[in-house]
Amino acid sequence: TLQIAKKYCRRAEITFWSKTSEFFFLVGESHRFPTFLGQTVSLFGWPRAFGVSTRGLQFPLVAETLGEGSRGASNSAVLDNVIIEITHGTLLIVKIGWAI
C-alpha cells in the first residue's frame, strides 16, 4: 500500500491512520505539520531523501541524507509544529500517538 501511495504522492496528499499512528509522504521543499510536545516523529527516506533539515524536533537534522531505516527514526517533538525541508527525494513521515 505504501508503494502505491508513493507513486501518487506528488499529485495528491495521501495519509494513512492506524489506532496509534499517522503515516504520510513529503516531497521536496518546506513542509509544516502539527505535533504535540513529546510526540514521536520518525523520518525515513523512501528510498532516499537529500538535504533534509528539521525544526521542532529534539534531535534536529541539518542537510542530512536519509534512507530507509536511518538516523531519522524515533525523534521527539519539542514544539507544536514541526518544519521539514527537503531538497530532493521523498520522505515517509510516521507520527506516533494522538493529542488528547
N, C-alpha and C positions, 0 to 999 in steps of 0.2 A: 504494500500500500504506500509506503514512504517513497519508493522508487517512482511510482506513478505520480504522486504529488509533486516530487521534484521536477518531473518533466513539465508540469504546468505552472510551477511557482513563479515564473517570470510573467505570466499572463494574469494570474489571479492569486489573491491571498487565500491560502489553504491552511486551516488549523485543525488539529486533532485534539480531542479531550478524552481523558480517562477519569476514573474516580479520583485520582491523586495528581494528575499531570496534564500539562498542555504542551503540545509539540507544534512547531511551525518552522518554515524556512525563511531565511533572509537572503536577498541577492543584492550585492553592490550598494554603494553609497552609505547614507546615515539613517539609522532607524532608532526610534524611541518607543519603549513599551512599558506598561505599568508592572510594578512588582510590589512586594511588601518587605519590610525590614526582616532580614534573616531567610528570605525565600531562597531555595536552592535553584540556581540557574546554570545550566550546562550548555556549552557551545561546541559543536562538532563540525569540522569541515565535511562537506558532502559532495565529492570526496575530499576536496581541498578548498580552503579559503585563504586569501592572501591579504596582508595589510590590515589585520583585524585589531582594532583598538576599542577599549571599553571604558565607560564611566559609570559609576554607581555600583560597582562590584567590589567585594573585599580584596580580591587579587586582580587589579587592573591589568589589561593586556595592552601593549603598545606595539603596533605594526608587526604582529605575530602572524605566522603561517600555521594554520590549524588543519589537521587531518582527522580521520575517524579515530576515536579513542585517544584524543590528545590532551594536552595540558589545559584545555578549556573546560574540562569536566568538573562538576561539583563545586562551583563558585557560590558565593553568597551575596545577596543584595544588601547594600548598606543605605540605599535611598529608595524612594517610592517610584522612581523611574530609572530604567537602565538605558544608556545610549550605546549603540554598537555601530562602528564604522567598518566598512569592508571595501577594499579597493578592487578586488576581483574574486570571483568564485561564489560558492553557496555555503551558507551555514544552516545547520539544523539546530534550533534552539529548543531546549527542554526545560520547562519551569515546573518545579515540583511543589505541591501544596496550594491551598486556596486561602485567600484572606477571609477572615470571619467578620 
